[in-house]
Amino acid sequence: MNAKQNNNIKHYNSEEEEINMNPKLTVIRGVPGSGKTTLAKEIQNSYFINRTIHIETDMFHYEDGKYKFDGAKLGIYHKCTQIMVESLLKQGFNVIVSNTSITKEAVKQYTDIADKLDCKYEIICCLNTYENVHNVPKAIVERMQMNFEYLYNEEFYYHNGTIYINAALDVIRGNIKWT
């Protein structure tokens, strides 16, 4: 694995340049408390914010302004997220989706959408260990860490003193076998 310093996430020089580019999908994955949402917001702010949408399945778990996880609805919520991602990419928006995406199959759901629409994509795996904001029990987080499926040939990237793994587009499309 290669280590690279990534101090500048800015992707476009101008809004016109961004609009003329094909939309891009960024998939951010990691266990609860790994910094996915924080990184997603940071990346969103590095784009022209009116052309970039951040989505995560957790957004569906709010009821009356309070987070209420409902495992029975998780599959439906993931499907809704995928439908939103596809719709937004079709409309020309850059999309950042941040979910746990523990399995390769969970990541593939999104990369298949990008491939179908001929969009660029990147996958970033957060490895941090912060307090998770949804109070997921430590035993569940540890189980998720043990079951986490890393992608083949991922590279380490450092951003603001934080380690992320980034499987670049050419690496994913050229080397990762999804089966």
Steps between C-alpha positions, in 0.01 A plus 500: 500500500623846417488793740416839350444841653171649385472858624273636229167335431384777262399323182415780256645840422169665419129433521482501120769231485309295756168530318661391173643189665306178534358458848709313753398256771700484821428202725626545856491190717603392848364387834298734724723771643763478225440854372292429188253787539770747601709411195193511272421854614863603453506362146160655424632839607804456273268464199264772387235425757202566272619219268578240769257307719589297809273204578513229762254234603507635857301799372193275477524399866387838636154533647385834644860623479639210706705207377312170536670202339255243363678189376179370344501793257873500426469313168230736378704803608808372316292449184359854534856633533606316184199635308584855614866457402405383150245779454742772611783370281260496202422865575872584487570540871814372669386262774673405822348200675628410847384169643669220690514286181672218689487252211636518147145439377378812683764706318420330170137618521630855453784435256254315276284813489802712405606250234148488355499880469865518387590715802835522672510370854734467793481293816639626829523283810519686832708334770458744788364410843294788632192482722213407274218753506223239482615312812555170321612255772873427508441125450311568175771736372765237581299232317471731199877558508562125503264445205622799298598394146788709371535552128793360308799727436385801701738789560553699818432872489553752778280805536529749784687245709235231445553171316256398227525217252416603145451245225547714191274466197759329281590258779138405564396456139821324405577277795211437735305181447153537652427127531 
